[in-house]
C-alpha cells in the first residue's frame, strides 16, 4: 500500500485525530508497521505526530478544539491569554494557544501552531463554555482571568505580569471570588484576593476608564506566595 492510499483510508474515518492502534486495525497491519506508515506520512507533511501514538489527520479542524484532542484522555479547555483575546479583553494576539488541563504542563508544536498546556487542580477545572460549531471548550472571561491570577505565582513566572486588560461592564467579579474560595492554599487565596481587589479598584477609577495597565515592578502589587 502506497502513502496516498494509506492517507485516503485514514481520512475516510472522518476523525481529525487517530491513534496508531486504530490505524493498524484499519489498514490492516501490525502496530509496528502502522507506526512506520504514519511516520512516513508525517515526514512528508501529510499528517502530524501529536505524541503518545496520536496523529493529526485533518488540519482543517478548529484550532480551539485542538487542545482537548491532544490532551486526551485528559480534558482541556482554552484559557489565559487565548480566552481573554477570544472574549475581547486583550488586543494582542497570543503567539501560542494557551490551554488548561488537570494533566501535567507541556508545550506541543503542531502544523496549526504551538499549544501551551498549564495544569489546574481538578476542583478548579470549571468555568468554561462550548463554542460553536466545533464545541471547543473556552473559559469564560472571568475564569480566564482567574486562571491567569492563579498561575501567576508559579515558578516559571510566565504569567506574573498581567497584559493590558479592557474589562467590560458585564464582567462578573463575584465569580472570581467564588473561584478563589476553592483554592486550597491560604497564601495563594490571599494573593489572588488582593490582585482581584486591586483590579476592581482600578476599574472604578474615573481617570483610567475601563482599561487596566499592568506596570512591571508596581510596588502596589501584592507579593506572590512561594510555590
N, C-alpha and C positions, 0 to 999 in steps of 0.2 A: 504494500500500500504506500503510495507516494504522499507527500505532505499536503497537497491540495485536497486529496480525498479524505485524509485524516481531519483536516480543518473543516471540511464540509460536514462531516459526521458530527464533529464537536458542536458546530453551530446549529445543527438540526435539533439539538436538545433544547434550544431556546433559553438556556441558562447563561447569565453573564459570567459566572464563575463555576468551574468544575473542579473535582478532586481526582487525583491520579487513579484511585481505585475504581471510580466510576468510568473513567476513560478506558481502563483495562477491560472492564466488562462490556463496554460499548463496541470496542474495535473488532473482535475480542483478542486480547493479547495478555501476556503476563504483566504483572505490575512493573517489573524492571524494564520490559520493552515499552510499556506505556510511558514510563519516565523518560526513556531515550527519545521517543517520538515527540513528547511535549517539549523537551529541552531543545530539540532541533527547530521546532516551530517558534520557540521563544528567541532563539539565536537569530532567526530570520525576520524577527519583528512581527510575526503573525499573531502571537499571543504574548502574555506576560506572566512571569512567575511571581506569585504573591507571597510565597513561603508556605512551609508546612504542608506540602502536597496540594496546594491550591493554585489554580491558574485562571487568569482573566482572559476570557474568550471574546467577549463583546465589549469593545472600547466606546460604544455609543451610549452606555448607561449614564444615568445621572451621577455626577461626581459626588453629590451629597449622600447618595445611597452607598457609595463605595466603602466607607469606613466599617460599616457593620458586616459587609460581605467579607472583608479582610479579617476582621476580629473574630468571626465565628469560630467556635461555638459560643464565644462570649459576646454579649451585646455591646453596642456603642452608639453614641449619638454626637452630632455636630455641636460644638460649643465654643466657648472662649472667643477669641477674636473673629473666628469664622462665623459664628452665630451672631455676634454683635454687628458685623458687617451686613449679614443677611437681613437683619432687622433695622438697619439704618442708624445704629447708634455710633458707628465709627465710619469714617470716609475712606481710610486707607485699606486697600485690598491686601489681605494677608498673603504672604509669599508661600505659605503651606496651608493645608486644610487641617484644622485642629479638631480633635475628637476626644471624647471622654469615654472610659471603659473601666469596668472593675478588674480587668486583666492588667498585666504588667505594662509599664510605659515603653514605647518604642517608636521608631520612625521608619516608615516604609515608602520606598520610591516606586511609583507606577507610571505607565505611559500617560495617565491622566493628571499627574502631579504627585507631589510628596505629601504624605499624611503623617501627622504627628499625634500619637496617642498618649493620653495622660490619665493616670489612674485616679479613680474616685471610689471611695468605700461604698459597699452595697447600699447602705442606708441613705446615701446621698445620690444614688443613681436614679434620678427622677427629674421632673420639671422640663420635659421635652414634649414636642408635638409632632404629628405626622405631616410632612409636606407633600402635597400632590405634585405631579402624578405618580411619583416613584415611591411614595410612603416613606421617604427618608426621615429619620428621627433628628429633629433640630431643637436645641434648647430654646426655651422662651427667653425674652430679653433679660428678665430678672435672674433666671438660672444661669445664663451665660455670664452675667456679671458676677454672680455669686461664685461660680466655678473659678473665675479669674482671681477673685479675692482669696478663695480657699487655697489655691495653688501658689499664691504669691510668696509665702514664706518658705517654699521648697528650697532644697539645697542648690538647685541649678539657678535660682533667681531669674528664670526666664520670664516670669510674669510679675516681677517685683515693681515695675513701673507701668502704671496704667496708661493706655492710649488716650488720646483726646476723645472725650465722650460727649454726645449730644443726647440728653435724657428727654424723652417725650413726656407730655403731661399725663398720659395714661399709664406711665410706669408705676408698678405696684411695689412700693417699698416694703410693705408688710410681708411680702413673700420672702424677701431676703432675711428678715427677722426670723421667719418660720424655718427657713433652711439652716440658719445659724444655730438654732436651738438643737438641731440634730447632730451637730459636731461634737465628737467625743472629747477632744482636748479642750480643757478650760482656757488654756493660753491662746489657742487658735480661735476659740469663740470670742474671747475678749478682743483679739486683734481684728477679726472681721467686723465686730460690732463697732469698733472705733472707726474703721475705714468707712463703713456704711454711714455712720453718723456724720463724718467729715464730708462725704459726697453729698449727702442730703442737705446739709447746711449750705454747701456751695451752690446748690441749685436754687436755694431760697434767696441768695444774694442778688438784688436787683441789677447790679452793675455787671454781673457775669452772665446775664441772660440765662440760658439753659445749657451752656457749653462748659464742660469741666476740663480744665487743662492740667494734666499731671506734670508737676515740676520735679525734675530729678533733684534729689537732695533736699526736698522740702522738709524743714525741721518740724513742721506741724504734723507730719505723718507719723502714725504710731510705729513703734519698733516691732518688727516681725518677731514672732516667737521662734525659739530654736527648734529645728526639725530633727 
